[in-house]
Amino acid sequence: MNNFSSRTLWRFGYSARLLKTNRFRTAASNTSFPAVWMLLAQYSGRIPGLFVVVKKNTFFTMPETVEDKANLEVYSPHPEVRGMTLLNREAFKRTVVVPVLKVKKEIVNTLLKSLKHTVLQRPGLKRVVEDPEDEDSRLVILDPHKIPEFSLGQSEQEVLKQLNIRPEVSKYNLELTYENFKSEEILRAVLPEGQEVTSGFSRVGHIAHLNLRDHQLPYRYLIGQVIIDKNPGITCVVNKTSIIDSTYRNFQMEVLAGESNLVTKVKENNIAYELDFSKVYWNPRLSTEHGRIVELLKPGDVLFDVFAGIGPFAIPAAKKKCHVFANDLNPESYKWLLHNCKLNKVDNKIKAFNMDGRDFLLGPVREELSKELQLLKEEQKTSFHIVMNLPALATEFLDVFRYLLAGEPCSTASLPTVHCYGFSKHDDPAKDIQERAEASLGTSLDGRCSTYLVRNVAPNKEMLCISFQIPADVLYKRPCPDEGEEQAPFMALGFQATPFVVSGWSHLVSPVGHFSCVTAMLYSGVSAEGAGRTERLHMCSSCRASCALGNSAPLL
């Protein structure tokens, strides 16, 4: 256990990795054969459909051929395609030797069911072909990877015995074309040996979105065409050519193959969206996360979506009969948000805004919370949720919640819940995002928050969501009991609202500061300008926390 890093331990239970097994490579032994067998062998690799029998329990096997040596790579295209940058489909033709069973045609279907894990499973290839020597029989093609050295296993022999089929495996020359190869096999054959092959992509409607590495760029147009060929419904392939712009969350892209139309339709969690992929942010890998957050909401709840994009949180929440306030700084995202609200018939349930996230929190969010939380009765079950899905920057906006509201705090149950997203490359990502959130809020979240791994973005880079109710002592600015009674004399002395700094934070000496406070702590070196002189700032014990966090500072 000590050999595991804390990061590995943290990720254990959140994610799993698929294990891929290496294919087992075999080749027939090189045993002397009668002359007639040698003659057949010379032509077996050249005449499609020619097959020869390998008898069970015999030491006689076919001589080693090119096809036998490449048994592991029987589904690999011709070696001559290596280095191809412009797609030539004809160059992928090749003939390979595969095992077959000779079976009476009336029991073919029964055999296919009994040996469904052993018969050939390839796109565009028939599993059953005619027997050129016997019209009453058929040749059932077996998977060469499942029948090493053309020798049946014990389980296959038992099946054949029950069906009264002779356990003889024949060799058959099968012609493969471009259509029979998978995209990964094609790209692995084309790209330089030993280099990473990209066959995965994000699908956004009819668009396949790639993020190619530098060594793959010379082959990008071929890669794009292969993806279109092998994926029905994909008619456009793009490659990201720049990092995501943190302002509008979009990026530059190059069309590699197909049409240049980047306006597309997608469906996520049974809701339809339309968008211009070149101008707005959309990530199909976040579908589960969108659904997870919406699942937390109840009809009647209030959702504030600070970085709403085209509406993947807002629209399903509105369909769930929540009251939704959705905002995005990107004018294009705002336009498509409005469009998708109408498309899904929730335009009368969502108030949309096109403004900076900080302004949205300080304006519409503060106004709505101030109004609704005051009117909220104890028996009401309304919850308030604030979603901040801008993982590159969202934690930096959390300081807005410090003393966002004034007056007496609402009940603890009614305090708004924040769902804030962030990236982390830390060994302990959960601890990292919590500490960053605490630094912005100016308070500890120990025992008051939960973190959720959204996805692995890149090696050693995680995307997480931290959720917490905003503590009342952070959200609310509480006035001093005697505030205002002695304010006028100090204002008469010329004290003004003046910026100052404590421990690296910017603060403001409010004209409604706590002038009546009895000093309990002295900040040396911190000053306020007033009436042409410098006065020291003092802080009372009851206001210490609020003053230290930059809301106001009492003067004496």
Disulfide bonds with the S-S distance in Angstrom:
none
